[in-house]
């Protein structure tokens, strides 16, 4: 699920928890936004995969919405209709990179792939030839060496050729050999959109660059560990990754 990795600005809310009325059932780790309706019970509603205007933050708990009258025992956590949220406008959000819109889908090696295997040597270190790039362009995102001559080194993707290759302008320092493998992601620190998965708790990493909700990718220390480039942290032992970002259109700090 999405988690708070820390605060970009130490003077923000920090770990402060706010409670908001809901108008629908929510899950922990999903992104919540201001509810614009006036004839509903809630102040907050879940974001959408591509929509997070007037964001509030992450739901800190799962809460079931009900219109059935219930007794209140005095504990805020049990109060009907209220959910705890982490609402610091400067918090850094961390989402697991997911191969598709369904939670928990591992980074894949079939088109359109996050893991590429090079099939043609590139002495100049600029082209990864792999049919599994498919037809989804990641130009603008990051290419990170997984195995071979450039393992652990990243470059920004500058071009895409359908079902053929992906290219960088700044060469990798060493020749790209046949069977070298690479991670490919649709984000870099120039990215101002991240597409969320259906449950809104992870990031969809199989999308065209610059698609998604208003979230600015930044580089930030992550407990996830691993190789870090362009706001993406990759654990090469498990072939998994996270992306760190800020809410670009927060209700308390609209910077869009």
C-alpha positions in Angstrom: 0.0 0.0 0.0 1.0 3.6 -0.3 3.0 4.9 2.7 4.4 8.2 4.1 8.1 8.1 3.5 8.8 11.3 5.4 8.4 15.1 5.0 9.9 17.2 2.3 9.7 20.2 4.5 10.2 19.7 8.3 7.8 22.5 9.2 4.8 20.6 7.9 2.2 18.6 9.8 4.7 15.8 10.4 3.0 12.7 11.7 -0.1 14.6 12.7 -3.3 12.6 12.0 -6.5 14.4 11.0 -10.0 12.8 10.9 -12.4 13.4 8.0 -16.0 12.3 7.3 -16.2 9.7 4.5 -18.9 9.2 1.9 -17.7 5.7 0.8 -15.7 2.8 2.1 -11.9 3.5 2.0 -8.8 1.4 2.4 -5.5 2.1 4.3 -2.7 3.5 2.1 -5.0 4.8 -0.6 -4.9 8.5 -1.6 -7.8 10.6 -0.5 -9.1 13.9 -2.0 -11.6 16.6 -1.1 -15.2 15.6 -1.7 -16.8 18.3 -3.8 -20.4 17.3 -3.2 -22.6 19.3 -0.8 -25.5 16.8 -0.4 -23.4 13.9 0.9 -22.0 12.8 4.3 -18.4 13.0 3.5 -15.6 15.6 3.4 -13.2 13.2 1.7 -13.4 10.6 -1.1 -10.8 8.3 -2.7 -8.8 9.7 -5.6 -9.0 8.1 -9.0 -6.1 6.5 -10.9 -5.5 9.7 -12.9 -7.3 12.3 -10.6 -5.9 13.7 -7.4 -6.8 17.4 -7.5 -7.4 18.8 -4.0 -5.6 15.9 -2.5 -5.6 15.5 1.3 -3.2 12.6 1.9 -3.2 8.9 2.7 -5.9 7.1 4.6 -4.2 5.7 7.7 -6.8 3.0 8.2 -9.5 1.1 6.4 -13.0 2.4 7.2 -16.4 1.0 6.1 -19.1 3.6 5.2 -22.5 3.0 6.6 -25.8 5.0 6.9 -27.0 2.7 9.7 -27.3 4.3 13.1 -24.8 2.9 15.6 -23.9 3.6 19.3 -20.7 5.6 19.9 -18.5 4.4 22.8 -16.4 7.6 23.0 -13.3 6.4 21.1 -12.5 8.4 18.0 -11.4 5.3 16.1 -14.8 3.8 16.5 -16.8 6.9 15.5 -19.0 6.1 12.5 -18.2 7.9 9.3 -14.7 9.2 10.3 -11.4 8.1 8.9 -7.9 8.9 10.1 -5.7 10.5 7.5 -2.0 11.7 7.2 -2.6 15.1 5.7 0.8 16.9 5.8 0.9 18.8 2.5 4.6 18.3 2.3 4.7 14.6 3.0 6.6 12.4 0.6 4.4 9.5 -0.7 6.0 6.2 -1.6 4.2 3.8 -4.0 5.2 0.4 -5.1 5.8 0.1 -8.8 3.3 -2.3 -10.2 3.2 -3.9 -13.7 -0.4 -2.9 -14.4 -3.5 -1.7 -12.7 -4.0 -4.6 -10.4 -2.3 -4.5 -7.0 0.6 -6.9 -6.4 1.5 -7.6 -10.1 5.3 -8.1 -10.2 7.5 -6.2 -12.6 7.2 -8.2 -15.8 9.4 -9.1 -18.8 6.6 -9.4 -21.4 5.4 -6.6 -23.6 4.9 -3.9 -22.5 7.7 -4.8 -20.1 9.4 -3.2 -17.1 12.3 -5.7 -17.5 14.1 -5.8 -20.9 16.7 -8.2 -22.3 18.9 -6.7 -24.9 19.2 -8.7 -28.2 21.6 -6.6 -30.2 25.0 -5.1 -29.0 25.3 -1.3 -28.7 28.9 -0.4 -28.6 28.0 3.3 -28.0 25.8 2.4 -25.0 22.7 4.1 -26.2 20.2 1.5 -27.5 18.5 -1.4 -25.8 17.0 -3.6 -28.5 14.1 -5.6 -27.1 10.7 -6.5 -28.7 9.2 -6.5 -25.2 9.2 -2.7 -25.1 5.8 -3.2 -26.9 3.9 -0.1 -28.0 3.9 1.8 -24.7 6.4 4.6 -24.9 8.4 5.4 -21.7 10.3 8.2 -23.4 11.0 10.7 -20.5 11.3 7.9 -18.0 14.2 5.9 -16.6 16.3 3.0 -17.9 18.4 1.3 -15.2 20.9 -1.5 -15.7 19.8 -4.7 -14.0 22.5 -7.2 -15.1 25.6 -7.0 -17.3 28.0 -4.2 -18.2 25.9 -1.3 -16.8 24.2 -2.9 -13.8 23.2 -0.3 -11.2 23.5 2.6 -13.6 20.6 4.7 -14.8 19.9 7.0 -17.8 16.8 8.9 -18.9 15.0 7.4 -21.9 14.8 9.8 -24.9 13.2 7.7 -27.6 11.0 4.6 -28.2 10.5 2.4 -31.2 7.4 0.2 -31.1 8.2 -3.5 -30.5 11.9 -2.8 -31.3 13.9 -0.7 -28.9 14.4 2.1 -26.3 17.1 4.7 -26.6 19.0 7.1 -24.3 20.8 10.2 -25.4 23.5 10.2 -22.7 25.3 7.0 -23.3 25.8 4.3 -20.6 29.5 4.3 -19.6 30.0 0.8 -21.1 28.9 -1.0 -24.2 25.5 -2.7 -24.0 26.0 -6.4 -24.7 23.6 -9.1 -25.9 21.6 -10.5 -22.9 22.3 -7.5 -20.7 19.0 -6.7 -18.9 17.5 -3.4 -17.8 14.6 -2.0 -15.8 12.4 0.5 -17.6 10.0 2.9 -15.8 7.7 5.7 -17.0 9.0 8.2 -14.4 11.9 10.6 -13.8 12.4 13.7 -11.7 10.9 15.7 -14.5 7.6 13.8 -14.0 4.6 15.6 -12.7 2.1 12.7 -13.0 1.9 9.2 -11.5 -0.8 6.9 -12.5 -2.3 4.9 -9.5 -3.5 1.3 -9.5 -7.2 0.5 -9.3 -7.1 0.3 -5.4 -5.1 3.6 -5.3 -2.4 2.1 -3.1 0.4 1.4 -5.7 1.7 3.0 -8.9 1.0 1.6 -12.3 4.4 1.3 -14.0 3.0 0.2 -17.4 1.7 3.5 -18.8 2.8 6.1 -21.2 5.1 8.7 -19.7 3.3 11.8 -18.3 0.1 10.0 -17.7 -1.7 10.0 -14.4 -2.6 11.9 -11.3 -0.9 15.2 -10.3 2.0 13.8 -8.3 5.5 15.2 -8.6 8.3 12.6 -8.6 11.2 13.5 -6.4 14.3 11.7 -5.1 14.0 11.0 -1.3 15.7 8.6 1.1 13.7 5.4 1.2 13.6 2.6 3.7 13.1 0.3 0.7 16.8 0.4 -0.1 18.5 -0.4 -3.4 19.6 1.5 -6.4 18.1 5.0 -6.8 17.6 7.0 -10.0 15.0 9.6 -11.0 12.9 9.2 -7.9 12.7 5.4 -8.3 14.4 3.0 -5.9 15.0 -0.5 -7.2 15.7 -3.7 -5.2 17.6 -5.8 -7.7 17.5 -8.8 -5.4 13.7 -9.0 -5.6 13.0 -7.2 -9.0 10.8 -4.7 -7.2 10.7 -0.9 -7.0 9.0 2.1 -5.4 8.5 5.6 -6.7 8.5 8.6 -4.3 6.5 11.8 -5.0 4.7 14.9 -3.6 1.1 15.8 -4.0 1.2 18.6 -6.6 -2.3 19.8 -5.9 -2.9 19.5 -2.1 -6.0 21.1 -0.6 -3.9 23.0 1.9 -1.0 23.8 -0.4 -2.2 23.9 -4.1 1.0 24.3 -6.1 -0.2 23.0 -9.5 
